[in-house]
Amino acid sequence: MPKVSIIMATYNRSEYILESIQSILAQTYQDWECIIIDDGGTDNTLEILSPVLKHDIRFQYLVRTPNYQKGLPGSRNYGLDVAKGDYIIFFDDDDIAHPQNLELCVFELSDKQLSFCRYIRDVFRGDFVYNFDYSKEYTSFYIDSSDINKVLRNELQFNSCAVMWTKECYINHRYTEHLKYAEEWEVYARIITSVNKGISINKTLYYGRKHNVSITGDFGNRNLNSLSSYTDAIQLVIANLKNKKMLSSEIIRYFIQVSLQYKKFNLFERIINTLDLPKRQELKWRLFYAHLPLRLYFYVIWKKIKK
């Protein structure tokens, strides 16, 4: 049985996927399987991958079945259901993994008290420069459920493809398949508040390719489907924390502030309905929301004066 299951969803990325696969073949740690899930692409991805698939049985190429919704979450869930490894990691079909990625994560997770290993993800445009730092000296720190505020605010970012998880993390958790943006953020919030702790190492082990055709780009360009997905994810995160009795006033305040930007999606009322508070507490948050634009206005003025 492989120690690590690499899950790679792909969709019409024949231009880049082979370079991503080569970065997996270049790993210093070799006890892995790579499950490639095609989300119904129409290009020549399979043709390009055929020589690799024939010569290395560690690779599986599967087409997403109708049992899973079209999209990244559904494809990854299919991969999770097929995976056999003790550890789970997600790679994208256009990125580059550092050769020590698997080796260092597996080493850290040999501590059985840890459920995940987070690392640094850098970005690049154009051709990738293959100039890796092979040092094994780095600092680290632990992360547990008490850090969830930082995670939700992205003060402690959990980037896509920048975490290795133990298989236990995904026994009771799957991606929410109707989400087309923030699906990782939502499932990571569930996992982090369900496990003991993880470790974050200060070493770059992954390189994300930046280009215009991406889900993140859609969100930055205010694509309505991505914005709607984000509001759905917020509601799910709040419901999860409420059920676990981990929903602090700080988190509620933060998401109500965020809801000002999403009036089109009725986010504030959805938050209030999810909270299901006693009338007095509900009134408190309604008053907070009503006065929020004025408070933010004076806060901006105060910041300018302070400068």
N, C-alpha and C positions, 0 to 999 in steps of 0.2 A: 504494500500500500504506500502511495506517495506521502511524504511528510507535508508538502505544501500543495494546495490547489490554487492555481492562478486562473481567474475567470476573466475572460475578455469578450465583451459584447462588441459586435462589429456591424456596420451598415455602410456599404458603398465607400470603403476606405482603401481600395486597392492601391491607391497612390502611396499610402504611408504604412500599411499594415506589415509589410515584410520587414521593414526597418525595426518596427516594434518587436516582431517575433525574433529577429536577430539579437536584440538586447536581452531577450529571455534566454536564448541559447548561450549567450556570453556570461550567464550567471556563474559566480564562483561556487555557489551551492547548487547541486544538481539533482537533489531528490524531490522532484516536483512533477506535477501534471499541469497541462495548460488546456483549459476547456474554452474553445472559441465558439461563441453563440452568434450565428448570423441572424439578424433581425429582419430578414426578408429582403436583403439587398439585391440589386439587379446588375451589378458590375461583374468584373472577372476576378473577384476576390478568391474564389475557390481554385480557379486555374493558377493563380499566383502562388497559392499556398500548397498546391498539390505535391511539389517535390519535397517540401518539409514534412507533410503528413505521411508520405510514403516511407521516409527514411528515419523518422523519429516517432515511436509509438507513444511518447509522452504527450503528444498533441492529439486532441479530439476536435473534430469540426462538426458542429450540430446546427441544424436550422431550428429556430424557435418554433415550437408547436402551438396550435390554437389554444392550448390549455393556459397559455400565458399571454397577457396583453402585449400588443406591439409597443415597443419602446425600450429604453434602457432598463427600467426597473423589472419589467417582465423577463427580459433576456437574462438579467443577473439572477433573478429567482430561479430560472431554469438551470443556470449554472450551479447555483447552490444546491439544488435538488440532486444534481448529478455528482457533485464533488465528493471525493473520498479522503482528502487530506486532513491532517490534524490542525492545519492552519489554512486560513482563507485570505486571499489578497486579490484585489481587483486592479487590472491594468486596462488602459484604454488602447484603442486600435491605431492611434497616431502618435503615441508618446514613446519615450525612451526610459528604460529602467537602468539605474546604476548597477554595474556588475556585482556589487556587494549587497544589493538590496535584500535578497532572500537570506543570505548568510548572516547578516547582522541582526535582522529581525528574529530569525530562528534562535540565534544565540541569546537575545534578550528574553525571548519567551520560554527559554529553558527554565526560567524561574516560574514555577507553577502557580505562584500567587498572582501572576499577571495575565490579563485577558486580551491585551492588545499592545502593539508597538507602533507608535506614531513617529513619523520622521518628516524631514523638510522636503517640500516639493518646489522646485524652481520652474521657470517657464522660459521658452525660447521661441524665436521666429525664424523662418527660413531653414537653412541647413544647420544640422546639429554639429557642434564642435566636440569631438570625442577627446576630451582631456580630463579624465576622472581623477579625483582625489581618493587614493586607496588607504588613507590613514584609518586606523581603528581607534584613534583617541578622540573622544568627544564627551561633552557633558550631557546630562540627562536630568529629567525630573518626572515625578509621578503625577498621574491624573486620576481622579475618582469622581464620584457623583457630586461632591461639594464644588466641583469646577463647572457644573452645568450652566451657571449664569454666564461665565466667560465663553463657553462653547456656543451658546445660543446667540450671543452678541457678536460672535466671530472675533472676539478678542483672543480666543484660543482656537485657531482655525483647525478644522478637521477637513483638509482638502480631499477631494476625490482622488483615489489611488495613492494615498499617502499614509495608509495604515494597514498593518497585518493583524488579523484577528484570530483568536482560537476558534475552532469549530463550534465550541459551546456557545459562543456569542450569537450564533445564527440558528440555534436549535429552536428557539421560540420567536425568532424575529425574521421577517422578510421585508423586502421593499414594498411600499405601497404603490401598486402598479398604475393607478390612474394619475399619479403625480408625474409631471413632465419637467419639473424643476424643483430643486430643494429636496428631492427624494432621499439623497444621502444624508443631508442635515437632519431630516426627520427620523430616519432609522438609527442614525448614530446617537441621537438624543435618547432614544428608547434603550439602546444597548448600554450606553455609559451609565444610565441611571438603574441598570439591572445587574451590573457585574461589580466585582470587588474594586479593581484598579488596573490601570495600564501604565505604560512608560512612554515618555516622549524623548527621542534622542536628537541632539542638535547636529545632524549630519544630513546633507542633501543626498537622497537616494532615488529621486525620481524627477523627470523633466517633462513637463507638459507642453505640448506644441500649441502655440497660439495662432489661430487663423479665423477667418470670418464665419466659416460654417461650423457653428457650435451652439449648444444649448445655452452656455454661459453668455455667448454673444447675443442670443435672442433676448435674454433677460436684461442685459445692458442696453439693448435697443428698445426696451419696453414692449416686447412682444406680449400681447394680451394673454396668450395661453400660458406663458411662463409666469406672468404676474399672478394670474388666477391660481396656478399651481402653488405658488409661494404662499398665498393666503390660505389655501387648503392645508398646506404643511404646518403653518402656524397654528391653526385650529387643532390639528392632530397632536402637535407637541404640547399644547396647553392641556388637552384632555388626558394625555399620558401622565403629565406631571400632577394633575389634579387627582387622578386615580391612585398615584403613588404617594400622595400627601407631601409632595415636594415643591408645590407651587408657592413661591414667595411673593410678597408685595412688590419686590424689586423687579421680578420677571413680569408680573402683570403690568406694572407701570411701563416697562420697556415696550411690551407688545401693544399697549394702548397708544403709546407715542407713535409706533410704527403704523398703526391703523389709520392715522391721519392721512398717510400717503395712498391709502387704498380704499377711499370712500366709495369708489365705483364698484367695489366688490363687497361692500357692506361688512367690512371686517370687524369694526367695533361691535356691532350688534351680535355678530357671530361669536366673538370673544365673550361677551356678556352672557349669552345663552349657554355657552360651554361651561362657564364658571358656575352658573346656577347658584348664585349667592343669596343670602338673606337680603331682604329689601333694603335694610339700612346700608349694608356694604355695597349693594348694587348702586344705590343713590350716590354714595361717595365716589365711585368710579365714574358715574355719569357726569357728576359735577367736575371731576378732574378732567374728563375729556372735553367738556364744554368750555372750560377755561384754558385749555392747553394751548390753543393758537396764540392767545394773548401772552401767556407766560413765555412761550418760545420767542415771541417778538421782542419782549423786554430782555430776554436772555441774550439774544443776538446783539442788541444795543449795548448791554453790559460788557459783553466780550470785546466789542469794538473799543469801548472807552478804556477797558483794562489794557488794551494794546498801546 
